Amino acid sequence: MTIRSLPAVNAPAYRSGALALLLSTAIILAALAFEHLGGYPPCPLCLMQRYAYYAAIPLLFAALVLDTAEFHEAARLIFFVVGLMFLANVGLAIYHAGAEWKFWPGPSTCAAPSVSISTNAGGLLKDLERTRVIRCDEAPWQFLGLSFAGWNAVLSLLLCAVSMRAGISARRRS
């Protein structure tokens, strides 16, 4: 018995879409590992930048299924939408990195902690001891001169390009 691969799996659109899915999943898992295992809690802007990944993963999976089922137009549309989502994420990541570099001020929501206020003084002091302010305008980690936000800008741009390539390749097949 021989196992043959589906023709769609060898198509450029499918390969590019699968690469985008693989990279998106790996990147969000790395972000979660930095948070939960590395001890780098995300700021509000970091959490917003994750939305593109959370939406892209199921959308890319759906696009791959549609492409395999030869619904190339629907797959193409989803690939382009995902590419645009990652392009918007590039803008958000650049804004965040610029705030870290002090090129412009970050949002006011990133400067104050969200704590529930205790009614007694002892409880308030304990709340203040436990409260850790996660600022959007300070980079807690850098690698090769780029912070998490800087790397997210680079990786989101790459994912935008790969998703758009999948969309262009799916268009050629339909």
C-alpha positions in Angstrom: 0.0 0.0 0.0 1.4 3.4 -1.0 0.5 6.6 0.6 0.1 9.5 -1.8 0.1 13.1 -0.6 -2.8 15.3 -1.6 -2.0 17.6 -4.6 -3.0 20.6 -2.5 -0.4 19.8 0.2 2.3 20.4 -2.5 0.9 23.6 -3.7 2.7 26.9 -2.8 -0.4 28.4 -1.2 -0.8 25.4 1.1 3.0 25.4 2.0 3.0 29.1 2.7 -0.2 28.9 4.7 1.1 26.0 6.7 4.4 27.9 7.4 2.3 30.9 8.6 0.3 28.6 10.9 3.4 26.9 12.2 5.2 30.2 12.9 2.1 31.8 14.5 1.7 28.9 16.8 5.4 28.8 17.7 5.5 32.5 18.4 2.4 32.6 20.7 3.7 29.6 22.5 7.1 31.3 23.0 5.3 34.4 24.3 3.3 32.3 26.8 6.5 30.5 27.8 8.2 33.8 28.5 5.2 34.9 30.6 4.6 31.7 32.6 8.0 30.1 32.7 10.3 33.0 32.3 8.6 35.4 34.6 7.9 38.2 32.2 4.3 39.3 32.7 2.9 41.2 29.7 1.8 44.8 29.7 -1.6 45.8 28.2 0.0 46.5 24.8 1.7 43.1 24.8 -1.6 41.4 25.4 -3.2 43.4 22.6 -0.5 42.3 20.2 -1.4 38.7 21.0 -4.9 39.1 19.5 -3.6 38.8 16.0 -2.0 35.4 16.8 -5.1 34.1 18.7 -7.3 35.0 15.7 -4.8 33.9 13.0 -4.2 30.4 14.2 -7.8 29.1 13.7 -8.2 31.2 10.6 -5.1 29.8 9.0 -6.2 26.3 9.9 -9.5 27.0 8.2 -7.8 28.4 5.1 -5.7 25.3 4.8 -8.7 23.1 5.1 -10.5 25.2 2.5 -7.5 25.1 0.1 -7.3 21.3 0.4 -11.0 21.1 -0.3 -10.4 23.2 -3.4 -12.3 26.3 -2.2 -9.4 28.4 -3.3 -11.2 31.7 -3.4 -12.3 31.4 0.3 -8.8 30.3 1.3 -7.3 33.2 -0.6 -9.6 35.7 1.2 -8.7 34.3 4.6 -5.0 34.3 3.8 -5.3 38.0 2.8 -7.3 38.9 6.0 -4.7 37.2 8.1 -1.9 39.1 6.3 -3.7 42.4 7.0 -4.2 41.4 10.6 -0.4 40.9 11.0 0.2 44.2 9.1 -1.9 46.0 11.7 0.0 44.1 14.4 3.3 45.5 12.9 1.9 49.0 13.5 0.9 48.2 17.1 4.3 46.6 17.8 6.1 49.6 16.3 4.0 51.9 18.5 4.9 49.8 21.5 8.6 49.7 20.7 8.6 53.4 20.1 7.2 54.0 23.5 9.9 51.8 25.0 12.5 53.8 23.2 10.8 57.0 24.4 10.1 58.3 20.9 6.5 59.0 22.0 4.5 58.4 25.1 2.8 55.1 25.7 -0.9 54.8 26.6 -1.8 56.0 30.1 -3.3 52.6 30.9 0.2 51.1 31.0 1.4 53.3 33.9 -0.9 52.4 36.7 -1.6 49.0 38.2 -5.1 47.6 38.4 -5.6 46.8 42.1 -8.7 46.4 44.2 -8.5 48.8 47.0 -8.8 47.4 50.5 -11.0 49.1 53.1 -8.4 49.0 55.9 -4.9 50.3 56.0 -3.2 47.0 56.6 -5.0 45.4 53.6 -4.0 48.4 51.4 -0.3 48.0 52.4 -0.5 44.2 51.6 -2.1 45.1 48.2 0.7 47.5 47.4 3.4 44.9 48.3 1.8 42.4 46.0 1.2 44.9 43.2 3.7 44.8 40.3 3.3 47.6 37.8 3.9 46.4 34.2 4.8 49.4 32.2 4.5 49.6 28.4 7.3 52.1 28.1 10.0 50.0 29.6 11.4 47.0 27.9 11.9 44.2 30.4 14.1 42.1 28.0 16.2 42.7 24.9 17.9 40.5 22.4 20.1 41.9 19.7 18.9 45.4 20.6 15.2 44.5 20.1 12.6 44.1 22.9 9.6 41.8 22.8 7.7 44.5 20.9 10.5 45.0 18.5 10.8 41.3 17.7 7.0 41.1 17.4 7.2 43.8 14.7 9.7 41.8 12.8 7.9 38.5 13.2 4.5 40.0 12.4 5.9 41.6 9.2 7.3 38.1 8.2 3.9 36.5 8.9 2.2 39.2 6.9 4.5 38.5 4.0 4.0 34.7 4.3 0.2 35.0 4.6 0.0 37.3 1.6 2.2 35.0 -0.4 -0.3 32.2 0.4 -3.1 34.4 -0.7 -1.4 35.3 -4.0 -0.6 31.6 -4.6 -4.1 30.5 -3.9 -5.4 33.2 -6.3 -3.2 31.7 -9.1 -4.7 28.3 -8.6 -8.4 29.4 -8.7 
